[in-house]
Amino acid sequence: MKLLHLLFALFFVIQGIAQDKTDVSLFLKKDKSNYLAQIESKSGNLFTKLGHHGPAVENQWLGFRLYFNKKAAIDVYSKAKPGLEIREKKWYPAKKDQRNGWGADYYKVGKTVGLGGIRLWDGEKVVPLHPVSLRSARVEKAEDSSSMEMLSEGIPYKGEKVSVLVRVTVFSDKREARVEAFSQTGESVQFVTGINYFNNLRIEKSNKYIATWGIHPEDVAAEQVEIGGTILFNRNDFEKELDTGDQHLLISKPTKQMKIRITSANAREAEMNSFEKFKQYLDERN
């Protein structure tokens, strides 16, 4: 009987390891070995003090980070092969490591929302999640998913103060992240999200997604590599699209919560390494 119990215990341990395909990361640059569950700032800006500029999550295919400042943009960490990398390499593998198969930061956000970042719309213009009375971030690792959240409190919006929670969740079995935005103070708001682009990128639009593919002018990676990004959405949730010349924005209908999905691929991958393969995946799976 003891042997049977031991075998059952071993089975569940192995199952847990097999499912352990997501992770989180949040730490201060001055204390890189001390991983945090949460952090807050009255200024709303810990961009230069936090490792990888904010909280990060990953699954075996993709990594994402939320900028802890007024941009509240979402950035992408690309991988050449499946695996968990961000805790070990802290988003920035050495160039030698990148050439030996580790991932890299090929995505350029600039001043945009990046891939699926959240802002607000006041009826006339985009409103950043700033200034704030307090901004906080937290990360959580579950059995088969990991999430990061950023709560921006006291944002001036249409003569009132609102608080917005942004949550990004990755899953062990999905090559994507779910991005959710919530109005925490009870008011309906109009959220803004979208995907940024550069003039040299290929852009594909459908009723369910906006996709890009090409080389971003990123300067922190060992080499420039073609990268794809996609925002997937329910068109019924949005009332307007806006092209600002560097990003395609989606403006939601008045609501208290919104949900989209984001995904990415790059030319260093063994399988999904071209625009055609990326588009085929999007059309077949979505």
C-alpha positions in Angstrom: 0.0 0.0 0.0 2.9 2.4 0.8 4.4 1.6 -2.6 1.1 2.4 -4.3 0.8 5.8 -2.4 4.4 6.6 -3.4 3.7 5.8 -7.0 0.6 8.0 -7.0 2.6 10.8 -5.4 5.4 10.5 -7.9 2.8 10.5 -10.7 1.3 13.8 -9.6 4.8 15.4 -9.1 5.7 14.4 -12.7 2.3 15.7 -13.9 3.0 19.0 -12.2 6.4 19.3 -13.8 5.0 18.5 -17.2 2.4 21.2 -16.8 4.9 23.8 -15.5 5.2 25.7 -18.7 4.5 29.2 -17.6 6.3 31.6 -15.3 6.3 35.1 -13.9 9.0 37.7 -13.1 9.1 40.9 -11.1 12.2 42.3 -9.4 14.1 45.5 -8.7 17.3 46.0 -10.7 19.2 46.7 -7.4 18.2 43.3 -6.0 17.9 41.0 -9.0 17.8 37.8 -6.9 14.8 38.8 -4.9 11.6 38.1 -6.9 8.5 40.0 -5.8 4.9 39.2 -5.9 3.8 42.9 -6.0 5.0 46.4 -5.9 3.5 49.9 -5.9 4.5 53.5 -6.6 2.7 56.8 -6.0 4.5 58.4 -8.9 3.3 55.6 -11.2 6.7 55.3 -12.7 9.1 52.5 -11.8 10.3 52.0 -15.4 14.0 52.5 -14.7 14.0 50.8 -11.3 12.3 47.5 -12.3 14.0 44.6 -14.1 12.6 44.4 -17.7 10.9 47.8 -16.9 7.8 46.1 -15.3 6.2 42.8 -14.5 6.7 39.9 -17.0 5.0 36.6 -17.8 5.8 33.8 -20.2 4.8 30.4 -21.5 7.0 28.1 -23.6 6.4 30.1 -26.8 6.2 33.7 -25.8 7.0 36.3 -23.2 5.3 39.6 -22.4 6.0 42.5 -20.2 4.0 45.5 -19.0 5.8 48.9 -18.9 5.4 50.3 -15.4 5.0 54.0 -16.5 2.5 56.1 -18.3 2.8 54.1 -21.5 1.4 50.9 -19.9 2.5 49.3 -23.2 2.9 45.6 -23.7 6.1 44.3 -25.2 7.1 40.9 -26.6 10.0 38.5 -25.8 10.6 36.2 -28.8 11.9 32.6 -28.6 13.8 30.5 -31.1 12.7 27.2 -29.4 10.1 26.3 -26.8 11.1 26.8 -23.1 11.1 29.1 -20.1 13.8 31.8 -20.3 12.9 35.1 -18.7 13.8 34.3 -15.1 17.2 32.9 -16.1 18.1 35.6 -18.6 16.0 38.4 -17.3 14.7 39.4 -20.7 18.1 40.3 -22.1 20.2 37.2 -23.0 23.8 38.1 -23.9 24.4 38.3 -27.7 26.4 35.1 -27.6 23.5 33.3 -25.9 21.1 34.7 -28.5 23.2 33.2 -31.3 23.3 29.9 -29.4 19.5 29.5 -29.3 18.2 31.8 -26.6 15.4 34.3 -27.3 15.6 38.0 -27.7 13.7 41.3 -27.7 13.0 42.0 -31.4 9.8 44.0 -30.8 10.0 47.8 -30.8 7.2 49.6 -28.8 8.4 53.2 -28.9 5.6 55.6 -27.7 2.8 53.3 -28.8 0.6 50.8 -27.0 2.8 48.0 -28.3 1.0 44.7 -28.7 -2.4 45.0 -26.9 -1.5 47.7 -24.4 -4.4 49.6 -22.8 -5.3 53.3 -22.7 -8.6 55.3 -22.6 -10.7 57.3 -25.0 -12.5 60.5 -23.9 -14.5 60.9 -27.1 -11.9 63.0 -28.8 -8.5 61.7 -28.0 -6.4 58.9 -26.4 -6.0 59.3 -22.7 -2.9 57.6 -21.1 -3.3 55.8 -17.8 -1.5 58.8 -16.2 -1.2 60.7 -13.9 -2.2 58.4 -11.1 -2.6 58.6 -7.4 -1.1 55.1 -7.2 0.1 52.5 -9.6 0.7 48.9 -8.5 1.7 45.6 -10.2 1.4 42.0 -9.1 2.3 38.7 -10.6 0.8 35.2 -9.9 1.8 31.8 -11.0 -0.9 29.1 -11.1 -0.9 25.4 -12.0 -1.3 25.9 -15.8 -1.2 29.7 -16.2 0.6 32.8 -15.1 -0.7 36.4 -14.9 0.5 39.9 -14.4 -1.7 42.8 -13.4 -1.2 46.6 -13.2 -3.7 48.8 -11.4 -3.6 52.5 -12.2 -5.7 54.5 -9.7 -7.0 58.0 -9.8 -6.6 58.7 -13.6 -8.3 62.0 -14.7 -11.0 61.0 -17.2 -13.9 63.2 -18.4 -13.8 65.3 -15.3 -13.8 62.4 -12.9 -11.1 60.0 -11.5 -11.1 56.4 -12.6 -9.1 53.3 -11.8 -8.1 50.8 -14.5 -6.9 47.3 -14.0 -5.0 45.6 -16.8 -4.4 41.8 -16.6 -2.3 39.7 -19.0 -2.5 35.9 -18.7 -0.6 33.2 -20.4 -1.5 29.5 -20.5 0.5 26.3 -20.8 -1.4 25.1 -23.8 -2.1 28.2 -25.8 0.3 30.2 -28.0 -1.2 33.5 -27.0 -2.0 35.8 -24.1 -5.3 37.1 -22.9 -5.4 40.8 -22.1 -8.3 42.1 -20.0 -9.1 45.6 -18.9 -11.4 46.6 -16.1 -12.9 49.8 -14.8 -12.5 49.4 -11.1 -14.5 52.4 -9.9 -17.8 51.4 -11.4 -18.0 53.8 -14.3 -18.3 52.7 -17.9 -15.3 53.9 -19.9 -14.0 53.6 -23.4 -10.8 51.5 -23.6 -8.2 51.9 -26.3 -6.0 49.0 -27.4 -4.2 48.1 -30.6 -1.0 47.0 -32.4 1.9 49.2 -33.5 3.6 49.0 -36.8 6.4 50.4 -39.0 6.2 51.3 -42.7 8.2 48.3 -43.8 5.9 45.7 -42.2 3.4 43.6 -43.9 -0.1 44.2 -42.4 -3.1 41.9 -42.6 -6.5 42.8 -41.4 -9.6 40.6 -41.0 -12.8 40.7 -39.1 -11.1 39.0 -36.2 -7.6 40.2 -36.1 -4.9 42.7 -37.2 -1.5 41.1 -37.9 1.9 42.5 -38.7 5.1 40.9 -39.9 8.6 42.2 -40.6 11.7 43.7 -39.0 11.3 46.2 -36.2 14.0 48.8 -35.8 15.1 47.3 -32.5 18.6 47.9 -31.3 19.0 45.6 -28.2 19.2 42.2 -29.9 22.2 40.5 -31.4 20.6 40.7 -34.9 17.4 41.9 -36.6 14.9 39.2 -37.1 11.5 39.3 -38.8 8.8 39.2 -36.1 5.0 38.9 -36.3 2.4 40.3 -34.0 -1.3 39.9 -33.8 -4.2 41.3 -31.8 -7.3 39.1 -31.9 -10.7 40.7 -31.0 -14.4 40.6 -31.2 -15.4 43.3 -33.5 -18.7 43.8 -31.8 -16.9 45.1 -28.7 -15.5 48.1 -30.6 -17.1 51.1 -32.2 -14.2 52.7 -34.0 -10.7 52.1 -35.5 -8.0 54.7 -35.7 -4.7 54.6 -37.6 -2.2 57.1 -36.1 0.6 56.4 -38.5 2.5 54.1 -36.1 -0.3 52.0 -34.6 -3.7 50.6 -35.4 -6.0 51.5 -32.5 -9.3 49.9 -31.5 -11.7 52.0 -29.5 -14.2 50.1 -27.4 -17.9 50.8 -26.8 -18.6 52.2 -23.3 -18.0 49.3 -21.0 -16.7 48.2 -17.6 -14.5 45.5 -19.0 -12.8 44.4 -22.2 -11.0 41.4 -23.5 -8.6 40.7 -26.4 -5.9 38.2 -27.2 -2.4 38.7 -28.5 0.2 36.4 -30.1 3.5 36.5 -31.9 6.0 34.5 -34.0 9.4 35.1 -35.4 11.7 33.9 -38.3 14.0 32.0 -36.0 11.4 29.5 -35.0 11.5 26.0 -36.5 7.9 26.0 -37.8 6.0 29.3 -37.6 8.8 31.3 -39.2 7.2 33.2 -42.1 4.3 35.6 -42.7 2.5 32.9 -44.7 2.7 30.3 -41.9 1.8 32.8 -39.2 -1.3 33.9 -41.2 -2.3 30.3 -41.8 -2.1 29.6 -38.1 -4.3 32.7 -37.4 -6.9 31.7 -40.0 -7.1 28.1 -38.9 -7.1 28.6 -35.1 -9.2 31.7 -34.9 
